Structure formats: structure tokens, C-alpha cells
Amino acid sequence: MNSRELFIEAKKYLPGGVDSPIRSFNPYPFFAKEAHGSKILDVDGNSYIDYCLGYGPGILGHGYKDIVKVVSRQLAIGTIYGTPTENEVELAKMVVDRTRCAEMVRFVNSGCEATMSAIRLARGFTERNKVVKFDGAYHGCHDSVLVKSGSDGVGKPDSLGIPDDTAKNTFSIPFNDEEAVNCLVDKHKDEIATIIVEPVMGNIGCLQGKPGFLKFLRDITEENDILLIFDEVITGFRLAYGSAQEYFNVVPDLVTFGKILGGGFSIGAFAGGKEIMEMITPSGDVYQAGTFNGNPISISGGITTLNALNHSIYESLNKKGDFLRGSIVDSIENLSLNLTPVGLASMFQIYFRDGDILNYEDVKKSDLDKFNLYFKILLKNGVFIPPSQFECCFISNAHNNEDLEKTSNIIHDTLKEVFK
Ligand SMILES: *Cc1c(COP(=O)(O)O)cnc(C)c1O
């Protein structure tokens, strides 16, 4: 069956034909067959240079040899034991070594579980209930964070099935708005357990804080005994050896990881100082558990991945990012387009608008129709990026110069066609 036929079939058995909503795009998504290095192949015989990389995890490219080797060996000697393993200790040490805020780690199965547990821990530790997040931030699909801003920032459910009573324990306010944070903290400081933030807003494109914004969050949380959580599910092991907290030189109380950490297998983790982390069960009374927590496959994938992610790999990854972002800037200038290229390290995106872009409201004013056209033409030309203005594109270490030059030409031609 080809992708079109498979999608018709899929819709009979899977709601919307997919297992996660972003994967569905018009008229139908391509169905993947294989992926190797920087390329993903579909069942229709097309090959694409992949800048989606599973929405972030694939920093070493598809089918990285050492991961295949190590995980295959692990498959043969057991995939689930229900007991602790030496490898968990090793990966925990590796995470702690790289992560300034971390003395201890708990491994879970997804980024969603990581933020859910980190928020519970923050509530347990502070004995307060309220959570502050930023509009448009994505922290997984659990009730406390699937919340949008109502009046005064008081949360409203962002999905059917979430009780108002749950949502109103979360405030959602505009990113980059120090005034809004000040106001909220002033009014509710004795109730706020945590401020959770993506150090780079990777779920509304690729939006950075204004200079000093993360530091401001660090200071105001410290002054008010509020825990600061960096949701580094995207930025963790992506931006730098020590993740965003090293890149921006701001150290949170708790961090959440996922995506890259599993080497392509399901994983999540949260980490922080010993005093806080020891409140987790069984050493403490904040409940957290999971059948597949610390499972041998994801852990061995993670160890192999972090071993490969040495300091020099970030230099070469970031150079690739610089090249691609530079070529995008050139194209936009040459074609005189009112677009805003963004990104850092090995992340990039183009906002289909100009002017100041500071928060979710600003991103929403992008020309989404034009973006969709850009996405479609890129795909037709052999480049796969996430199908939304609100996602971020990623580069892997498997992308070579030929891939990057080809991509920069294709992006140029595509922009030209979109705005002809
Ligand atoms: C992807 C993502 C999550 C959720 O991770 P899952 O593994 O999909 O549950 C949480 N936070 C951020 C910042 C993410 O990008």
C-alpha cells in the first residue's frame, strides 16, 4: 500500500490515522519505511533529508552504528528485569556529571512523565499547589500543563476532559514578560510551587528569551522559595554538553530530560539536588513509579548516545547550524522577504512574519498558510521538516556538507516559489 492508501486504512483503526496529533498533515502524511543517517524513506519510494528527526531525539542520525550494536546486545540479554541495573547507575552518573543542577536522577519513560513527576515533586517539596507556565510552552500532555491562559493568567483547560478545578491551579502567562511574572509572584507568592519553562521555546518554533530573562526567573524564584524547573526535554544534550543551563549559564532547581537522552528509545528523566530528589519514593514520600522506568533498552541507548556526545561533537553540530542559518538569512535577504529566521546551536526555524517576536501571541500572527505551502514544497523537493510553524527543525551529526548545501539550495528555491 502507498501512503495515501495506508492513511485511509489507518483512519479506520487509529483516531485520525496517527498516534500523535502533530503527525497528521494535509492531505495525508507519508508513511515511513526506513531511515538511515540523515535520510528518511517512505513507502512511496521517496527519500527526504530529515530535519524532524523524530521531533528532536535523533541527534546522531538514524541507525547510529554504536547504538545498533549496544542495543542489539542488550536485546539478547534481557529487555526488562524489574530490578536495578549497573547501567542505570552509569547513565545517572553521566547525567549528573554534565548537568549543573543535578545530583540525583529518576529515569521515567517520556518527557510527559518527567514534567508530571517534577511538578509533583516541586509541590511536595514546597507544600504549595500552584504552577506557573508560559503561553504556548509544551510540557507534555498531562492535566497540570495542558492549560491555557484565562483572565489574570488563571488557567483554563486546553483540552476536553481536564477539570476546571485542575486547570485553575496552573497560571499561564506570556513568555518574556517580566512584568507578568512580577505581578503573579507578588500576588500569589505563598501559593506558587514552581515556575516551569523551556529555556528555548521549542514548541512555538524556536524562540529564545530576551537577554536576562532566564536569569530573571532564577532570581525571582530564589527570592520567593519557588522552585525553577527547566524543561530541557528538547534542549537537553542538544544545545551544549551541559544542556541549556550551561549554554545560558543559569542553573534551575530541577530539570527534565527526554528525547535525546534515550538514544531513540522512549525515555524521560528528572533531576535536581539531593535534598529535593530524595523526597521521591522510596527514599521520600512523593510518589513516583513505573514498570518500564530505567528500562535496559533506553538506558543502553542513552549511555551510548551520551558517550558519543563529547565536547567536539557540539562544535561540529553548531557549525552545521551556523551554516544552514546563515544560508537562510542570505536567501531571505536576496529574495527581500519579510521573514524572521531564528535558531541556535543545531536548531532552526523561520517565522513567517517580521517585527518583534517575543511570545506565543506574536508567533500566532505568522502567515500559517504560507508556512504550510513552504512545508509542502520542501517535502516535494526532498526535505522533511516538522509540518508546523510551531515546531522546531533539528540537525543531526549525520548531516554532511552535501546534505546541508543541498538543503540550503532547496530552501532558497522553495521560498522563491512560495512568494512568487
Ligand atoms: C516533547 C516535549 C515534552 C514531552 O515529551 P514526550 O516524550 O513527548 O512525552 C515535554 N516538554 C518538552 C519541552 C517537549 O518538547
The ligand as an SDF file (V2000), in Angstrom:
LIG
                    3D

 15 15  0  0  0  0  0  0  0  0999 V2000
    8.4020   16.6690   23.6520 C   0  0  0  0  0  0  0  0  0  0  0  0
    8.3460   17.5040   24.8700 C   0  0  0  0  0  0  0  0  0  0  0  0
    7.7700   17.0450   26.0670 C   0  0  0  0  0  0  0  0  0  0  0  0
    7.0260   15.7470   26.1500 C   0  0  0  0  0  0  0  0  0  0  0  0
    7.8710   14.6580   25.9340 O   0  0  0  0  0  0  0  0  0  0  0  0
    7.1960   13.2800   25.4640 P   0  0  0  0  0  0  0  0  0  0  0  0
    8.3410   12.3020   25.4840 O   0  0  0  0  0  0  0  0  0  0  0  0
    6.6330   13.5270   24.0980 O   0  0  0  0  0  0  0  0  0  0  0  0
    6.1440   12.9430   26.4430 O   0  0  0  0  0  0  0  0  0  0  0  0
    7.8760   17.8220   27.1910 C   0  0  0  0  0  0  0  0  0  0  0  0
    8.4930   19.0180   27.1620 N   0  0  0  0  0  0  0  0  0  0  0  0
    9.0460   19.4970   26.0270 C   0  0  0  0  0  0  0  0  0  0  0  0
    9.7530   20.8250   26.0680 C   0  0  0  0  0  0  0  0  0  0  0  0
    8.9690   18.7780   24.8530 C   0  0  0  0  0  0  0  0  0  0  0  0
    9.4630   19.2880   23.7180 O   0  0  0  0  0  0  0  0  0  0  0  0
  1  2  1  0
  2  3  1  0
  2 14  2  0
  3  4  1  0
  3 10  2  0
  4  5  1  0
  5  6  1  0
  6  7  2  0
  6  8  1  0
  6  9  1  0
 10 11  1  0
 11 12  2  0
 12 13  1  0
 12 14  1  0
 14 15  1  0
M  END
$$$$
